[in-house]
Structures are given as C-alpha cells and as structure tokens.
Amino acid sequence: MFSILNGGRAMVKTSQNQPVKKKRNTRGMGSIRQKNGGYEGRITIKVNGKSKQISLFNKDKRILVQEMIKAKQEANDNEYVEKDKITLEEWLKKWIRIHKRPFVKPRTLQGYIEKIRTNIIPYLGDYPMQSLDRLILQEYFSDLTTGNEKKGIKKYSPKTIKEIKSILNMAFTDAEIDKIIKFNPIPTIRTPKVQRKKKKPTISPLEQQQLIEILLSETNGLCYIFIMNTGVRPGENGGMKWKHYSYEDANVKVRDNYGKVTYYDDNFEKIESTYEEKDLKTPSSYRNIPLQNWLNNLMHTYMLYVMKQKGYTNKKQLDDEYIFMNSLGHALSSDYLWDTLDKILKRHNFKHLSVYQLRHLFATRCIDVNIPVNQIKQYLGHALASTTMDYYVEYDEDTNKAEIEKLEQVNNIQVVPEFLKGMEQIMSISKNTV
C-alpha cells in the first residue's frame, strides 16, 4: 500500500477493486509505502548542493511523516546529515542545540560545551557515530585514566572522567532514541571510581584566631571571615545582598549566586563572558544560616559603617546592594575571591588556604563541637547528609536542633582595632534609624 504526502499529512487512496497506485506529491514531499511491518518514506533532498534520494523507516506512519518533513527542512537549512555518516562532533553540536540549549541553565550548558570542546571532540570528534563501539570508547576512557603521550591525552582525575562519561551517556542515549545509533554503549564502559577524601584543613585554633586577625586588617577581609563562619560557597558569598541579612534574627538567607558565565554559539565558538546573578546550585542551596553572636555584631557594625559612608538613614536603602563589593561597586566574583585570598595570605606569610577550604573549615569546626550531621548538611546546602559525611565526617547522627552557638565556645574571637578604624563615629547611630 502506498500513501501520498500532502502538506505534511499522509493521504491514502484505496479501493476494494483496484490496487493502490504510487503517486508523487506535487510539493515534492515524497512517498510512503508499507515495508517489513512498518513504513518506508522516500524523499529527494539536496546534500552539499547535490540532489539525493533518501529512505526513512518507522513502524509508526505519523512519526515517519514528521521525520520526512524534518529531514526536508534540515536539508533546506543546510543542516541535514545522513544518520549513517554523522560524526560525533556533528551529533554533539546538534544534540546541544536541540536537546540541551532550550532546557538547561547557561552555567550548566557552559560546562557541557567546555568539556566537549576540550576533552571529547579533539580525540573522538571525527568518528562516525555508528562506528563508535565499546572497544574504541573503552580505549579512550583508559587513555583519560592513565594518560597517553602519543595521542596527546593527559591524565585526568576520576571526577573529570566521570563528568565526561555523564555527558557522553546523555548524548548517546538521545542518539539511540533518535535512531542515530542502535544502542548506547557508554554504560558498559569502565571508569575509575571517584574517591572522596575528607577535606579537613590542618589549621589549629590558634591559627584560626591569627587568620581572623589578618583578615580583619585587610580590605574585604570580612567576606572571608563570613565564609569561614557560615560555610557559604564563593558564588553564594558574592550574591549576598543586605536584604538577606537580619541583625534582629541573627541570620543570613542564601538566595542568590554570582559568577562568570561564558556563552557559546551552535558551533561552540565563544560569544562572550559576563558576570551575572545565577540560580543556586540545588533546591537545598536555598537556606537560612544562623550567625554566631560575635559575627552578627561584626556584620551589624559593618552595615552601619556602609550606611554612614553612603549617607543612608534606613536599612531599606541598602537592601538591593551587595554586602561585599570591590572598589568599582561590583559583587565579588569567585576569581576575585580566590586571587585576593592568595595575595593576602602570601603578604602575611600565612599557610596557603583556598576559599573552599574556608568553607570546609566551617564544617569541620561544627563537627569538632558535635553539631549533628543533619544540621551541618543544612548549613552547607547539601541535598544529602551522605554528601556531608563523605567529605567531612566519620560518623552519623540523626538529631536536628540548632546548635550553632557551640562554635562560640571555641572561637574566642577578639575583634581587632584595625577593623574598626574609621568606624568609631558610627557606633553612636541609633538602632531606630535602621
């Protein structure tokens, strides 16, 4: 039985006495016939400027009609690639464009594209999708695991390899659904197990006090003390606004993220990089964090100082401004935080610590005073207590009560005079003006 396409609709001409005749659609959409328990569609398209007849097959006639129309449109847009010849690079660009770009966050999309550009296309991009069998893919992942000088492949961490595998698994799953390949071999590939190490920075209570004194004497040093005593991520610290801070409630609300986002076109060419507010990492990242009394008082003192400098008389005037800013009035990016902390520690001959180690330091200090794991999880914005345990702890507890002030007992923080220079006059400002 043959059918004719008319305006994207399958039209069947039947008769009890006469066989169905094959007719060509006047619009050039092609023809459909029954074959092997399904339907075969034939259309003529132009590929690289040359006319070519192609055949498509599907058990569902309606889906086949859609595929034929789509192939015709792609050919008109010079985007059609024969399924049996499409390379991994061609598929990944198509996959990002139709399966990911409309549905994922810009920062997530950036991560996909950068891994594809750097770690996948240079080594596998020219392979036709249908030729990428388990052997070829396993060799590739083995090279990533051990490094391969001859191929120019350096050794990557298990975490990076896991991320590459995840991207390829998503791309190959969609390729299987779209009938680019018969099956997805990625789940069968062996990769090294990610070993999560306890991230307990070696810094004594005395060194913690010394570090705080150093930071209080530095411009924007307070932002590092804030991370060290709340456990917020660098991007969360950058996105913190005054409306998120409450002196009366002695807490901060984590609601925004701030950082660099790079945008790429459909050919993975860089368009631009911007610093902007972003959504938080996960739903569990939206949280309230209580402040120790000394830190709350320090933040309040700083807020009054900022108000005095700007000539404000009401806290509401500060609400939409970032708490921590550079000299140009911009929020502090992660790059700024990392570079500036490194310079501060070198200037004071203090041991190297990363910004993330300050976050980890908060977690380990909570553990040291026996704050329950489920509570620490909430402070850090982890979705699962197991994540907190994997990184920081050796044990599990189920209770969930507020015990942040236990840290007060071990901090013994002394606010050094350097921080209060230039602020003395604001101390007389009434709380009623805030």
Helices and strands as residue ranges (DSSP letters): E 2-6, E 9-11, E 31-35, E 38-47, E 50-58, H 61-76, H 88-95, I 96-100, H 106-115, I 116-120, H 121-124, G 129-131, H 134-146, H 158-177, G 186-188, H 205-216, H 221-230, H 234-238, G 242-244, E 245-246, E 251-254, E 257-264, E 270-278, G 283-285, E 287-290, H 293-310, G 315-318, H 334-347, H 355-368, H 373-380, H 385-392, H 406-411, H 417-420, G 424-428, G 431-433
